[in-house]
Amino acid sequence: MPRVLLIEDDRAVREGVALALRRQGHEVAPVATGEDGLERVRSFRPDVVVLDLMLPGMSGLDVCSRIRGLDQTLPIVMATARGDDEDIVVGLEAGADDYVVKPVQARVLEARIRAVLRRAGGAPATGGIPKIDTYGDLSVDRAGLAVARGGVPVPLAPSELRLLLTLSAAPGQVFSRQQLLEAVWEHSYHGDARLVDACVRRLRAKLGEPTREPRHIQTVRGFGYRFAAR
């Protein structure tokens, strides 16, 4: 039974979403504040966090950043009160893996939770590609789902890891944002390219990629991204 930590300050919304998630088979720990949420990350040990962006006191963005400081791999689905571009982008940059817009529809949230849990549980198929690849000082262990740079492990969130695995499985191939949404986030028609762009920026930062001329994850303007195995 997947364990969901729900951080939502509005009591009616919190109780309604918690009830819907329980009916869908989840074990749910609902809390009203960011401070309580951080404590429950440690004690409840959730499989996924559903985090309201607009929290009183400690903001949802701060909570997201703090969770990432505790656990780089814990999936986070952000809930935003409106489809505001800036709010969504900032939340994704803070480390969220996906988002839903309020009022939250139970079936949409359930689909997002299932998707991030699948991403956290395994890598995309890689066919006959060797299980461990090395690109300069970067090594990608496809079997162990681990990445290292210069021999030092690089902790990645599930979406970041799957993005790297997808791109590096076909060096030189250009992937459109829509292709990456379908491969990494499992979104099709309703996919949002901002998920891809924000995740690429986070991944580049963690891999120590130069800002102007990335070594591995390169932008192909007007098309998407490719992995250059230098």
N, C-alpha and C positions, 0 to 999 in steps of 0.2 A: 504494500500500500504506500504510494508516494506521500511523502511528508511535505506539506506546504506551509511556509511561514507567511502569513498575510499581515502586512503593516498598512493599516488604513485608519485614519482618525475619525471619519464619519461613522457613527455607531450603526445607523441603518444600513449603510453600504457594506460595512464590515460584516454584520450579521447575515445579510442577504448573500454576499459572495461566499462566506464561509459555509452557509447551508448548501448552496449550489455545489461547491467543491466536495463537500462530504457526500452528497447524493451521487456524485460522479466517482466515488471510491477513494477519495484522498483523506488522509489524516491532516487536520488543519489546526494550526496554532494562530489564532487572531490576536493582534495587539494593536494599541491605539497610537503609540509614539515611537519615534526612531530609537530613543534610548532603550525602551523595552524590546524593540526589535533586535537590537544588537545583542542584548543579553540572551534572547531566545535563539539567536544564531548559535551561540555557544552551548546552551543547555538542551535545546530541542533538536539540534543537528538536522535541519531540513534538507530535503532533496532539491527544493526550489523555493525562491522568495518572490512573492508578489508584492511590489512596493509602490505605494502611492507617492507620486512626485511632490504633491503639495501638502506637506505635513507641517503642523505648528512646531515651534521650537526648533529642534534639529531637522533640517530640511531633508526631503527625499534624496536630493543630490548628495548631501553630506553622508547620509546613511549608506547610499550606494558605494561611495568612495571608501567608507570605513569597512564595509563588508568585503570589498575587494582587497583591503589591507589584511583582512583576516583569512580570506579564502579566495584565491584567484579563479577557482574552478566551479564555485557554486553558481548555478544558473539564476539569473535575476530577470524577472519580467516586470517592467515599469508600467504603472497606470498613470496616465496624464488626463487632467480634467478637460482638455480640449486638444484638438489636433494642431496645436501651434508648432510651427516648424522649429522655432528656436528652442522651445522647451524639449521637444523630442530629440533634437540634435545634441543639446547639452546633456540630456539624460543618457544617451547612447555613449557620448564621450566619457561620461563618468564611470561607465563600465557595465551598463545594462545590456543584456543579450537580445532583448526584444521588448515590444511595448504593445499596450492596448489603450484605446481611447475611451474615456468615460462618457456616458454611462456604460459600464462594462457588461457586455453580453456574455452569459455563462458559456455558451458554446464556443465563442471566439477565444475566451480566456482558456478554456479547456484545451483547445487546439494548440494554443501557444505553449501551454505547460507541457503537453505531450511532446511537442516538437523540441523544446529545449532539453527535456529529459532524454529524448533519443539522441540528441547531439552530445549530451554529456556521457552517454553510455557507450559510444563507439565511433569509429572512423568510417568515412566513406570507402566504398570498395576501391581497391587499387590494382586489381588484376594481377599481372605478372611482375609488377614493379618490385624491386628489392625492398625488404622490410625496413632496412635502415639506409637512408641516403645521406650523403655528406656533400655540402655545397660550401666550400671554403671553410670558415670556422663554424658554420651552421650544420648541425646534424638533426635529422628527423627520423625518429624511431616509430615506424608505422604500426608495428605490432604492440609495442609498449605504450603507444600514445604519449610519447615524451619528446621534448625539443630541448636542445642544448646549444649554447653559443660559446665557443672557446672552451668547451668542456664544462661550462656552468649551466645547470638546468634553468630553463626559462619557463616559469609558470604561466600558463595561458588559460583564459576562460574557454568554455566549450566551443563557442562560436568562433573564437580566434583560432583555436586548434584546428577545427574542421575547415576553416577558410584556408589556412596554410597547407593542410593536407590535400585539399582539393586543387589549389593552384600548383603546388609542387609535384603533384602526380603527373602533370603534363607540362614540363618546362617549355617555354616558348609559345604555348597555345594562349590565345587571347580569349578570355571569358567575359561575356557581357555581364552587367550587373544582374540582369534577370536570370541568367544561367547560374550565377552564384547564389542568388536568392533561393532558387529551386534546389540547388545542391546542398547548401549550408543551412538555410532557414526553413526550407520546405514551403515557402510561399510561392504562389503562382500569380494569379491575376491581381490579387490584392497586395502583392509585395511592395516594399518601400525601399528604393535605392539608397536612402539615407542609412539604412542598416548596414549596407555593404561599405559605404564610404567611411562611416564612423569606425567600423571594425577594422578596416584597412589601416586607418590612422593609428589605432591602438596597437595593432599588431606590429606595424613598422616601429613604433616607439619602443616596444618591448624587445624587438630584435636588434635595436640600435642602428636602424637604417638611417642614412643621411637624409635630411629633409629635401634637399634639392635634387639629388640624383640617387634614389634608392638602389641598392645593389641587387636585391632579389625581387621585391614586389613592385613592379613598375606600372605606371599609369599609361594606358594607350588612349589618348584623348579622342573623345567621340565614340569610343567602343567599350572600354572597360579596363581590365587588369590582366597582367600576365606575370608568370614567375620566370625570372632569368637566372639560370643556374650558372653563375660565373665561378 
